[in-house]
Amino acid sequence: MGVMEAVAARVAAGTTYLHLISAVDHARQRVRISNNRGRVNGWTTHARVYGICTAVAGHPRPRIEGKTRS
């Protein structure tokens, strides 16, 4: 799996959870979200993803350019 970004996403119940992005469907503007135990939770739209992990313990995450908005 090449994607694996940690993001904050709002799920069906309106609750916000931290998920891993395990696949991206650019044509349908959605991402497949998974948990940290390898279970796929399903697909969600780009609009429901509103945060992305850009650093861990002060160290910038690699390949983050172009994935954030100013």
DSSP file (Angstrom, degrees, kcal/mol; ACC not computed):
  #  RESIDUE AA STRUCTURE BP1 BP2  ACC     N-H-->O    O-->H-N    N-H-->O    O-->H-N    TCO  KAPPA ALPHA  PHI   PSI    X-CA   Y-CA   Z-CA
    1    1 A M              0   0    0      0, 0.0    22,-0.1     0, 0.0    21,-0.0   0.000 360.0 360.0 360.0 128.5    0.0    0.0    0.0
    2    2 A G        +     0   0    0     20,-0.2    21,-0.1     0, 0.0    20,-0.1   0.703 360.0  56.6 -98.0 -19.2    1.5    3.3   -1.0
    3    3 A V        +     0   0    0     19,-0.3    19,-0.2     2,-0.1    20,-0.1   0.989  52.9 148.3 -80.9 -77.8   -0.8    5.9    0.4
    4    4 A M        +     0   0    0     17,-1.5     2,-0.3     1,-0.2    18,-0.2   0.825  19.8 159.7  44.0  55.0   -1.1    5.5    4.2
    5    5 A E  E     -A   21   0A   0     16,-0.5    16,-2.6    47,-0.0     2,-0.5  -0.794  40.5-124.9 -95.1 146.0   -1.6    9.1    5.3
    6    6 A A  E     +A   20   0A   0     -2,-0.3    47,-2.9    14,-0.2     2,-0.3  -0.825  41.1 169.5 -91.8 126.0   -3.2    9.7    8.8
    7    7 A V  E     -AB  19  52A   0     12,-2.8    12,-2.9    -2,-0.5     2,-0.6  -0.929  38.4-120.4-135.3 157.5   -6.2   12.0    8.5
    8    8 A A  E     +AB  18  51A   0     43,-2.0    42,-1.9    -2,-0.3    43,-1.0  -0.888  40.7 177.6 -94.3 126.1   -9.1   13.3   10.5
    9    9 A A  E     -AB  17  49A   0      8,-2.6     8,-2.4    -2,-0.6     2,-0.5  -0.986  29.5-131.1-134.7 141.8  -12.4   12.2    8.9
   10   10 A R  E     -A   16   0A   0     38,-2.4     6,-0.2    -2,-0.4     2,-0.1  -0.806  31.3-155.9 -90.4 127.7  -16.0   12.7    9.9
   11   11 A V    >   -     0   0    0      4,-2.8     3,-2.7    -2,-0.5     4,-0.1  -0.354  35.3 -79.7-100.3-179.4  -17.9    9.4    9.6
   12   12 A A  T 3  S+     0   0    0      1,-0.3    -2,-0.0     2,-0.2    -1,-0.0   0.801 126.7  54.2 -52.3 -38.8  -21.6    8.6    9.1
   13   13 A A  T 3  S-     0   0    0      2,-0.1    -1,-0.3     1,-0.1     3,-0.1   0.476 118.5-108.9 -78.0   0.5  -22.6    9.1   12.7
   14   14 A G  S <  S+     0   0    0     -3,-2.7     2,-0.2     1,-0.3    -2,-0.2   0.491  77.6 133.1  85.5   3.3  -21.1   12.6   12.6
   15   15 A T        -     0   0    0     -4,-0.1    -4,-2.8    -5,-0.0     2,-0.5  -0.608  54.1-128.8 -87.1 147.7  -18.2   11.6   14.8
   16   16 A T  E     +A   10   0A   0     -2,-0.2     2,-0.3    -6,-0.2    -6,-0.2  -0.845  31.5 173.3-100.0 131.9  -14.6   12.5   14.0
   17   17 A Y  E     -A    9   0A   0     -8,-2.4    -8,-2.6    -2,-0.5     2,-0.5  -0.932  35.4-114.5-131.8 156.3  -12.0    9.7   14.0
   18   18 A L  E     +A    8   0A   0     -2,-0.3     2,-0.3   -10,-0.2   -10,-0.2  -0.825  46.3 172.4 -88.5 126.5   -8.4    9.4   13.0
   19   19 A H  E     -A    7   0A   0    -12,-2.9   -12,-2.8    -2,-0.5     2,-0.4  -0.843  32.7-119.6-130.0 164.9   -8.0    7.1   10.0
   20   20 A L  E     -AC   6  34A   0     14,-2.7    14,-2.7    -2,-0.3     2,-0.7  -0.897  25.5-129.6-102.0 138.2   -5.4    5.9    7.6
   21   21 A I  E     +AC   5  33A   0    -16,-2.6   -17,-1.5    -2,-0.4   -16,-0.5  -0.798  31.1 172.1 -85.8 117.9   -6.0    6.5    3.9
   22   22 A S  E     +     0   0A   0     10,-2.8   -19,-0.3    -2,-0.7     2,-0.3   0.562  63.9   8.9-105.6 -11.1   -5.4    3.2    2.2
   23   23 A A  E     - C   0  32A   0      9,-0.9     9,-2.6   -21,-0.1     2,-0.4  -0.969  60.9-144.8-162.5 154.2   -6.6    4.1   -1.3
   24   24 A V  E     - C   0  31A   0     -2,-0.3     2,-0.6     7,-0.2     7,-0.2  -0.990   3.0-166.2-126.7 132.3   -7.6    7.2   -3.4
   25   25 A D  E  >> + C   0  30A   0      5,-2.8     5,-1.9    -2,-0.4     4,-0.6  -0.857  10.5 178.2-115.0  91.0  -10.2    7.3   -6.1
   26   26 A H  T >45S+     0   0    0     -2,-0.6     3,-0.7     1,-0.2    -1,-0.2   0.865  76.1  59.3 -64.3 -37.1   -9.6   10.6   -7.8
   27   27 A A  T 345S+     0   0    0      1,-0.2    -1,-0.2     2,-0.1    -2,-0.0   0.877 116.5  32.4 -61.3 -38.9  -12.3   10.2  -10.4
   28   28 A R  T 345S-     0   0    0     -3,-0.3    -1,-0.2     2,-0.1    -2,-0.2   0.370 108.0-123.7 -99.2   3.5  -15.0    9.9   -7.7
   29   29 A Q  T <<5 +     0   0    0     -3,-0.7    17,-2.0    -4,-0.6    18,-0.3   0.947  69.5 117.7  52.1  57.1  -13.3   12.3   -5.3
   30   30 A R  E   < -CD  25  45A   0     -5,-1.9    -5,-2.8    15,-0.3     2,-0.3  -0.953  49.9-147.2-146.0 163.9  -13.2    9.8   -2.4
   31   31 A V  E     -CD  24  44A   0     13,-2.9    13,-2.5    -2,-0.3     2,-0.6  -0.959  20.1-123.4-131.9 150.7  -10.7    7.9   -0.2
   32   32 A R  E     -CD  23  43A   0     -9,-2.6   -10,-2.8    -2,-0.3    -9,-0.9  -0.849  30.4-153.0 -93.8 125.3  -10.8    4.5    1.4
   33   33 A I  E     +CD  21  42A   0      9,-3.0     8,-2.6    -2,-0.6     9,-1.3  -0.795  16.1 177.3-104.1 142.7  -10.3    4.8    5.1
   34   34 A S  E     -CD  20  40A   0    -14,-2.7   -14,-2.7    -2,-0.4     6,-0.2  -0.866  23.8-119.0-134.2 165.7   -8.8    2.1    7.3
   35   35 A N    >   -     0   0    0      4,-2.5     3,-1.2    -2,-0.3   -16,-0.1  -0.444  37.8 -97.3 -99.1-179.9   -7.9    1.6   11.0
   36   36 A N  T 3  S+     0   0    0      1,-0.2   -17,-0.0    -2,-0.1    -1,-0.0   0.419 117.6  63.6 -80.4   3.9   -4.5    0.9   12.5
   37   37 A R  T 3  S-     0   0    0      2,-0.2    -1,-0.2     0, 0.0     3,-0.1   0.259 120.1 -99.8-107.9   9.8   -5.2   -2.8   12.7
   38   38 A G  S <  S+     0   0    0     -3,-1.2     2,-0.4     1,-0.3    -2,-0.1   0.443  77.9 137.0  90.0   0.2   -5.5   -3.3    9.0
   39   39 A R        -     0   0    0      1,-0.0    -4,-2.5     2,-0.0     2,-0.5  -0.677  51.2-133.8 -83.7 131.7   -9.4   -3.3    8.8
   40   40 A V  E     -D   34   0A   0     -2,-0.4    -6,-0.3    -6,-0.2     3,-0.1  -0.734  16.7-170.5 -83.0 125.9  -10.9   -1.3    5.9
   41   41 A N  E     -     0   0A   0     -8,-2.6     2,-0.3    -2,-0.5    -7,-0.2   0.717  45.1-105.2 -89.6 -23.6  -13.7    0.9    7.2
   42   42 A G  E     -D   33   0A   0     -9,-1.3    -9,-3.0     2,-0.0    -1,-0.3  -0.848  44.9 -43.7 132.6-167.9  -15.0    1.9    3.8
   43   43 A W  E     +D   32   0A   0     -2,-0.3     2,-0.3   -11,-0.3   -11,-0.2  -0.752  45.3 178.4-102.8 147.6  -15.0    4.9    1.4
   44   44 A T  E     -D   31   0A   0    -13,-2.5   -13,-2.9    -2,-0.3   -33,-0.1  -0.974  30.5-103.2-142.5 156.7  -15.6    8.5    2.2
   45   45 A T  E >   -D   30   0A   0     -2,-0.3     3,-1.2   -15,-0.2     4,-0.5  -0.325  29.5-112.8 -78.4 161.0  -15.7   11.7    0.2
   46   46 A H  G >  S+     0   0    0    -17,-2.0     3,-1.2     1,-0.2   -16,-0.1   0.835 115.3  65.2 -58.6 -32.8  -12.9   14.3    0.1
   47   47 A A  G 3  S+     0   0    0    -18,-0.3    -1,-0.2     1,-0.3   -17,-0.1   0.763  97.5  54.0 -64.6 -25.4  -15.3   16.7    1.8
   48   48 A R  G <  S+     0   0    0     -3,-1.2   -38,-2.4   -39,-0.1     2,-0.7   0.572  93.0  80.2 -86.7  -9.3  -15.4   14.6    5.0
   49   49 A V  E <   +B    9   0A   0     -3,-1.2   -40,-0.2    -4,-0.5     3,-0.1  -0.878  49.9 157.2 -96.9 116.5  -11.6   14.6    5.3
   50   50 A Y  E     +     0   0A   0    -42,-1.9     2,-0.3    -2,-0.7   -41,-0.1   0.324  53.9  42.3-127.4   9.4  -10.6   17.8    6.9
   51   51 A G  E     -B    8   0A   0    -43,-1.0   -43,-2.0     2,-0.0     2,-0.4  -0.984  54.1-167.8-153.6 146.2   -7.2   17.3    8.5
   52   52 A I  E     -B    7   0A   0     -2,-0.3     2,-0.5   -45,-0.2   -45,-0.2  -0.996  32.9-110.7-134.9 140.9   -4.0   15.5    7.6
   53   53 A C        +     0   0    0    -47,-2.9   -47,-0.2    -2,-0.4     3,-0.1  -0.581  38.0 170.3 -71.3 118.0   -1.0   14.7    9.8
   54   54 A T        +     0   0    0     -2,-0.5     7,-2.7     1,-0.3     2,-0.3   0.604  63.5  15.4-104.6 -16.9    1.8   16.9    8.6
   55   55 A A  E     -E   60   0B   0      5,-0.3     2,-0.4     7,-0.0    -1,-0.3  -0.992  56.8-150.5-155.3 152.2    4.3   16.2   11.5
   56   56 A V  E >  S-E   59   0B   0      3,-2.5     3,-2.1    -2,-0.3    -3,-0.0  -0.990  85.7 -16.6-127.5 121.8    4.9   13.7   14.2
   57   57 A A  T 3  S-     0   0    0     -2,-0.4    -1,-0.1     1,-0.3     0, 0.0   0.858 130.6 -51.3  52.5  39.3    6.7   14.9   17.4
   58   58 A G  T 3  S+     0   0    0      1,-0.2    -1,-0.3     0, 0.0    -3,-0.0   0.423 113.8 118.4  82.7  -1.6    7.9   18.0   15.5
   59   59 A H  E <   -E   56   0B   0     -3,-2.1    -3,-2.5     1,-0.0    -1,-0.2  -0.881  67.3-120.9-101.5 121.7    9.3   16.0   12.6
   60   60 A P  E     -E   55   0B   0      0, 0.0    -5,-0.3     0, 0.0    -6,-0.1  -0.275  25.5-117.6 -60.6 142.4    7.7   16.8    9.2
   61   61 A R    >   -     0   0    0     -7,-2.7     3,-0.6     1,-0.1     2,-0.0  -0.566  33.9-109.8 -76.4 143.6    6.0   13.9    7.4
   62   62 A P  T 3  S+     0   0    0      0, 0.0    -1,-0.1     0, 0.0    -7,-0.0  -0.344  93.4  17.2 -71.7 156.4    7.6   13.0    4.0
   63   63 A R  T 3  S+     0   0    0      1,-0.1    -2,-0.0    -2,-0.0     0, 0.0   0.798  79.7 131.1  56.1  37.5    5.7   13.6    0.7
   64   64 A I    X   +     0   0    0     -3,-0.6     3,-2.0   -10,-0.1     4,-0.3   0.652  32.3 113.6 -92.8 -16.9    3.2   16.1    2.3
   65   65 A E  T 3  S+     0   0    0      1,-0.3     0, 0.0     2,-0.1     0, 0.0  -0.287  81.8  18.8 -58.0 136.7    3.7   18.8   -0.4
   66   66 A G  T 3  S+     0   0    0      2,-0.1    -1,-0.3     1,-0.0    -2,-0.1   0.413 105.7  87.4  84.0  -0.8    0.5   19.3   -2.5
   67   67 A K  S <  S+     0   0    0     -3,-2.0     2,-0.3     2,-0.0    -2,-0.1   0.415  79.0  65.5-107.9   0.0   -1.7   17.6    0.1
   68   68 A T        -     0   0    0     -4,-0.3     2,-0.3   -14,-0.0    -2,-0.1  -0.842  68.1-138.4-121.7 158.6   -2.5   20.6    2.2
   69   69 A R              0   0    0     -2,-0.3    -2,-0.0     1,-0.1     0, 0.0  -0.863 360.0 360.0-111.7 150.1   -4.3   23.9    1.7
   70   70 A S              0   0    0     -2,-0.3    -1,-0.1     0, 0.0    -2,-0.0   0.422 360.0 360.0 -96.3 360.0   -3.2   27.3    3.0
